[in-house]
Amino acid sequence: MSNEILSVLEYMEKEKGISREDMIATIAAAIKSAAQKGVNAGAELDVQIDPRTGALKAWTLLRVVDSFSDPASEIPLDKAHVYDKNARVGDIVRKDIDPAFLGRIAAQTARQAIMQRVRQFEKERIYDDYKDSVGDIVTGVVRRRERGDLIVDLGKAEAILPPRERVPGEDYAPGERIRCLLLAIESTPRGPELVLSRSSIKFVRRLFELEVTEIADGTVTLEGMAREPGYRTKICVHSNDPKVDPVGACVGARGARVKSIVRELGGEKIDIIRYFADPQQMLEEAIKPAIPKNLHIDPIAKRIYFEVSEDDLAVAIGRRGQNAKLTSRLMGWRLDIGKERREAATLEERAERAGVNLAQSLGIDDEMAEKLVAMGINSVEVIAAGVTADDLVESGDFTPEQAAAIIAKVNQLQSQA
């Protein structure tokens, strides 16, 4: 049996990386446990294995007593002197056992213990080998599909790419190479499980860190990211060096850097935007080429209402509203988008509209309303703000009675408001 044990120790040490001392302790403990439950039930045993030769030795541990009653755990003083001449009552003496006497059960148990320890070690090794790689990009080969998960061989271990972490529209066949983010190591009843992702925003961030040296060294920082996997990613970047253009650094010469990332993402669009602390500037940059107009910013609720022209509306909202949602997530503000109201195209049209409104509000004819507009008075509010009857009379266009009637009507409207 010693040759078999020695072979096992050498194999485990070279091929599996399990130390000889660890395997010796595992095998010895398993043989001891099995023997105590089998032919040596009730006896206290000591099992040792020579790490150099693999030789197995076993002893029964017996307590020296005056009154002998249990042969499995006790020995009379006179017989104890056979094994230890200096033995005294209360001492423990060691009685040699032929390893073959431990029986087949011990051998089978040792074999099972070895296999169990190997499996346990491989699980521990997976965690130790990959615990520092969580958040990094790993490369593997697709092996098979199990219950919807893709099983990916990373070389030292297998990992899973679950459906929730895949990009819609992407599919991989067995044998294909694949790059993923090592998202997490999850504990399961079968041991640690490596979980991969290609849909996580962290995957895109890591790709930029690997591709753009200015991001890796901290010259350029990623201030915000938003992603709709398979459709579009928006990132805003800031440079800590005024001489470095953050957008240009990410795009690269002739777009080489961003093109490399787009290829890895299967053609997913990437918008790279310069970061601004001011939300209005950030919005203008984020929705280009659309132009926001009539902005209303609520800093407390972190909400922005703005309008765009009818031609820009589709661009600002995007397919199924994705562009607007990505911009909102990127900025951290809620965006309300409206269509720009069409204003009068000419001064004449605006003057005509103002005259009609004045005539209706004050109950005067169109001619008098036109005279008011010609004076620069285009609304009731303008009159209420400080125009007097004397101002109207001095213009030469109104009699004192007409002027007084207009002012009275304005006062009446203001009191009703």
WOKA-V639188 format. One record per pair of residues at least 24 apart in sequence whose C-alpha atoms are under 10 Angstrom apart, sorted by the first residue. I is the first residue (numbers start at 1). GAP is how many residues later the second one is. D is the distance in whole Angstrom. If there is no record, write none. Layout:
# WOKA-V639188
i = (I/I)
gap = (GAP/GAP)
d = (D/D)
This chain:
# WOKA-V639188
i = (1/1/1/1/1/1/2/2/2/2/2/2/2/3/3/3/3/4/4/5/5/5/5/5/5/5/5/5/6/6/6/6/6/6/6/7/7/8/8/8/9/9/9/9/10/10/12/12/16/16/16/16/17/17/17/17/18/18/18/18/18/20/20/21/21/21/22/23/23/23/23/23/24/24/24/24/24/24/25/26/26/26/26/26/27/27/27/27/27/27/27/27/27/28/28/28/28/28/28/29/29/29/30/30/30/30/30/30/30/30/30/31/31/31/31/31/31/31/31/31/31/31/31/32/32/32/32/32/32/33/33/33/34/34/34/34/34/34/34/34/34/35/35/35/35/35/35/35/35/36/36/37/37/38/38/38/38/38/39/39/39/39/39/40/40/40/40/41/42/42/42/42/43/43/43/43/43/44/44/44/45/45/45/45/45/46/46/46/46/47/47/55/56/56/56/57/57/57/57/58/58/58/58/58/58/58/58/58/59/59/59/59/59/59/59/60/60/60/60/60/60/61/61/61/61/61/62/62/62/62/62/62/63/63/63/63/63/63/63/63/64/64/64/64/64/64/65/65/65/65/66/119/119/120/120/122/122/122/122/123/123/123/123/123/124/124/125/125/125/126/126/126/126/126/126/126/126/127/127/127/127/127/127/127/127/129/129/130/130/130/130/130/130/131/131/131/131/133/133/133/133/133/134/134/134/134/134/134/134/134/135/135/135/135/135/135/135/135/135/135/135/136/136/136/136/136/136/136/136/136/137/137/137/137/137/137/137/137/137/137/137/137/137/138/138/138/138/138/138/139/139/139/139/139/139/140/140/140/140/140/140/141/141/141/141/141/141/141/141/142/142/142/142/142/142/142/143/143/143/143/143/143/144/144/144/144/145/145/145/150/150/151/151/152/152/152/152/152/152/152/152/153/153/154/154/157/157/158/158/158/159/159/159/159/159/159/160/160/160/160/160/161/161/161/161/161/162/162/162/162/163/163/164/164/164/164/165/165/165/165/165/165/165/166/166/166/166/166/166/166/167/167/167/167/167/167/167/167/167/167/167/168/168/168/168/168/169/169/169/170/170/170/170/178/179/179/179/180/181/181/198/198/198/198/199/199/199/199/199/200/200/200/201/201/201/201/201/201/202/203/204/204/204/204/204/204/204/204/205/207/207/207/207/207/207/207/208/208/208/208/208/209/210/211/211/211/211/211/211/211/212/212/212/212/212/212/213/213/214/214/214/214/214/214/215/215/215/215/219/219/219/220/220/220/220/220/220/221/221/222/222/222/222/223/223/223/223/223/223/224/224/224/224/224/224/225/225/225/225/225/225/225/226/226/226/226/226/226/226/226/226/227/227/227/227/227/227/227/227/227/227/228/228/228/228/228/228/229/229/229/230/230/230/230/230/231/231/231/231/231/231/231/231/231/232/232/232/232/232/232/232/232/232/233/233/233/233/233/233/233/233/233/233/234/234/234/234/234/234/234/234/234/234/234/235/235/235/235/235/235/235/235/235/235/235/236/236/236/236/236/236/236/236/236/236/236/237/237/237/237/237/238/238/238/238/239/239/245/246/246/246/246/247/247/247/247/247/248/248/275/276/277/279/279/279/279/279/280/282/282/282/283/283/283/283/283/283/286/286/286/286/286/286/286/286/287/287/287/287/287/287/287/288/288/288/289/289/290/290/290/290/291/291/292/292/292/292/293/293/293/293/294/294/294/295/295/296/297/297/298/298/299/301/301/302/302/302/302/302/303/303/303/303/303/303/304/304/304/304/304/304/305/305/305/305/305/306/306/306/306/306/306/307/307/307/307/307/307/308/308/308/308/308/309/309/309/309/309/310/310/310/310/310/311/311/312/312/313/313/313/313/350/351/351/351/352/353/354/354/354/355/361/361/361/362/362/362/362/362/362/362/362/363/363/363/364/364/364/368/368/368/368/371/371/371/372/372/380/380/380/380/380/380/380/381/381/381/383/383/383/384/384/384/384)
gap = (53/54/55/98/99/106/47/48/51/52/53/54/55/50/51/52/53/50/51/44/45/46/48/49/50/51/105/106/43/44/45/46/47/48/49/46/47/46/103/106/42/43/45/105/41/44/102/106/102/105/106/109/101/104/105/108/99/100/103/104/107/31/32/28/29/30/95/28/90/91/94/95/24/25/26/27/30/90/24/84/87/88/90/91/79/80/82/83/84/85/86/87/90/28/29/30/78/82/85/80/81/84/76/77/78/79/80/81/82/83/84/27/68/71/72/74/75/76/77/78/79/80/82/26/27/70/74/77/78/73/76/77/68/69/70/71/72/73/74/75/76/66/67/68/69/70/71/72/74/66/70/68/69/64/65/66/67/68/62/63/64/66/67/32/61/62/63/31/28/29/30/31/27/28/29/30/31/28/29/50/28/49/50/51/52/48/49/50/51/50/52/44/42/43/44/39/40/41/42/36/37/38/39/40/41/42/43/44/34/35/36/37/38/39/40/32/33/34/35/36/37/31/32/33/34/35/28/29/30/31/32/33/24/25/26/27/28/29/30/31/24/25/26/27/28/29/24/25/26/27/24/71/72/70/71/34/35/69/70/34/67/68/69/70/67/68/31/32/67/30/31/32/59/65/66/67/68/30/58/59/60/64/65/66/67/27/28/26/27/52/54/55/64/51/53/54/63/48/49/50/51/52/47/48/49/50/51/60/61/62/45/46/47/48/49/61/62/67/68/70/71/44/45/46/47/66/67/70/71/74/42/43/44/45/46/59/60/61/65/66/69/70/73/40/41/42/43/44/58/38/39/40/41/42/43/35/36/37/38/39/40/31/32/33/34/35/36/37/38/30/31/32/33/34/35/36/29/30/31/32/33/34/28/29/30/31/27/28/29/24/46/44/45/24/25/26/27/28/42/43/44/24/25/24/40/36/37/35/36/37/26/33/34/35/36/37/33/34/35/36/37/33/34/35/36/37/33/34/35/36/34/36/33/34/35/36/30/31/32/33/34/35/64/30/31/32/33/34/63/64/30/31/32/33/61/62/63/64/98/99/101/31/60/61/62/63/60/61/97/28/60/95/96/86/24/85/86/84/25/26/31/32/66/67/28/29/30/31/66/27/28/29/24/25/26/27/28/32/25/62/25/29/31/57/58/60/61/66/30/50/51/53/54/55/57/58/42/49/50/52/53/41/51/39/41/45/46/47/49/50/37/38/39/40/45/46/36/37/25/26/30/32/35/36/24/31/34/35/25/27/30/24/25/26/27/29/30/25/54/24/50/52/53/50/51/52/53/107/108/49/51/105/106/107/108/46/47/101/102/104/105/106/45/99/100/101/102/103/104/105/106/41/42/43/95/96/98/99/100/102/103/40/41/94/95/97/98/36/39/40/35/36/37/38/39/34/35/36/37/38/39/88/91/92/33/35/36/37/38/39/90/91/94/29/35/36/37/38/39/90/93/94/97/35/36/37/38/39/52/89/92/93/95/96/35/36/37/38/39/40/51/91/92/95/96/35/36/37/38/39/40/46/49/50/94/95/35/36/37/38/39/35/36/37/38/35/36/29/26/27/28/29/24/25/26/27/28/24/26/56/55/54/24/25/52/53/54/24/45/48/49/44/45/47/48/50/52/30/37/38/40/41/42/44/45/25/28/29/30/36/37/40/24/27/28/26/27/24/25/26/27/24/25/24/45/46/48/44/45/46/47/44/46/47/41/42/40/36/38/35/36/34/32/33/29/30/31/32/33/25/29/30/31/32/33/24/29/30/31/32/33/29/30/31/32/33/29/30/31/32/33/34/29/30/31/32/33/34/29/30/31/32/33/29/30/31/32/33/28/29/30/31/32/28/29/27/28/24/25/26/27/28/25/26/27/26/25/24/25/26/24/48/49/52/43/44/45/46/47/48/50/51/42/43/46/38/41/42/29/30/34/38/24/26/27/25/26/26/27/29/30/31/33/34/29/32/33/24/27/28/26/27/29/30)
d = (8/8/8/9/9/9/9/9/7/5/4/6/10/8/6/8/10/8/10/9/10/9/9/5/8/8/10/10/10/9/8/8/6/5/8/10/8/9/10/9/8/10/8/10/10/10/9/8/8/9/8/10/10/9/9/9/9/8/7/9/10/7/10/10/10/7/9/10/9/7/8/9/8/6/8/7/9/10/8/8/7/7/10/7/10/9/9/5/8/9/6/7/9/9/10/9/10/8/10/10/9/9/8/9/10/6/5/9/9/6/9/10/10/8/10/9/5/7/9/6/6/9/9/9/10/9/8/10/9/8/9/10/9/9/10/7/5/9/9/6/8/9/6/8/10/7/6/10/9/9/9/9/10/8/8/10/7/8/8/7/7/9/10/8/9/8/10/8/9/10/6/7/10/9/5/5/9/8/7/10/10/9/9/10/9/8/10/10/10/10/9/10/9/7/10/8/8/8/6/9/8/6/5/7/6/10/10/9/9/6/5/5/5/9/9/10/8/6/5/7/7/6/6/5/6/9/10/8/5/5/6/7/10/10/8/6/6/5/6/9/7/5/5/5/6/7/5/6/8/10/9/10/9/10/8/10/9/9/10/9/9/6/6/9/8/8/9/9/10/8/7/9/9/9/7/8/8/10/7/10/10/9/6/9/9/8/9/9/9/9/9/8/8/10/9/7/10/9/7/9/9/10/8/5/6/6/8/9/9/9/10/6/6/6/8/10/10/7/8/10/8/8/6/6/8/9/8/7/9/10/7/5/4/6/9/9/9/10/10/7/7/8/9/8/6/6/6/6/9/7/6/5/7/9/10/9/8/6/6/7/8/10/10/7/6/6/4/6/9/7/7/5/5/6/6/7/10/8/5/6/8/10/10/8/6/9/10/9/8/9/10/10/10/10/9/8/10/10/10/10/9/9/10/10/10/9/8/8/7/10/9/10/7/5/6/7/8/6/5/6/9/9/6/5/6/8/8/7/8/10/9/10/8/9/8/10/9/7/5/6/5/7/10/9/6/5/5/9/9/9/9/6/5/9/9/6/6/9/9/9/10/9/10/7/6/9/10/7/9/10/8/9/8/9/10/8/10/10/8/9/8/10/10/8/9/8/5/8/9/8/9/8/7/7/6/9/8/8/10/10/10/8/10/8/10/10/8/10/9/10/10/9/7/10/9/10/8/8/8/10/7/10/10/8/9/10/6/8/8/8/7/6/9/8/7/9/8/9/9/10/9/8/7/8/9/9/9/8/8/9/10/8/9/6/9/8/9/8/10/9/10/10/9/10/9/7/9/9/10/10/8/9/6/7/9/10/10/9/9/8/6/9/10/9/6/8/9/6/5/9/10/10/10/9/10/10/10/7/10/9/9/9/10/8/9/9/7/9/8/10/7/8/8/5/8/10/10/8/5/6/9/10/9/10/10/9/6/5/6/8/8/8/8/10/7/6/5/6/9/9/8/10/10/8/6/5/6/7/8/9/7/7/9/7/8/6/5/6/8/9/9/10/9/7/10/8/6/5/5/5/9/9/10/8/8/9/7/6/5/5/9/9/6/5/8/9/9/9/9/9/7/9/10/6/7/6/9/9/10/10/10/10/10/9/8/10/8/9/10/10/8/8/9/10/8/10/9/9/10/10/10/6/9/9/9/10/8/6/9/8/8/7/9/8/8/8/8/9/6/6/10/10/9/9/9/10/9/10/10/10/8/10/8/10/10/10/10/10/10/10/10/9/8/8/10/8/5/6/9/10/9/5/5/6/8/10/7/6/5/6/8/9/6/5/6/8/8/6/5/6/9/9/8/6/5/5/5/8/7/7/5/5/9/9/6/5/8/9/9/6/7/9/9/9/10/9/10/8/8/7/9/9/9/10/7/10/9/5/7/10/8/9/9/8/9/7/9/9/6/7/10/9/10/9/8/9/10/8/8/8/9/10/10/7/9/9/10/10/10/10/7/10/9/9/8/10/9/8/7/9/7/7/9/8)
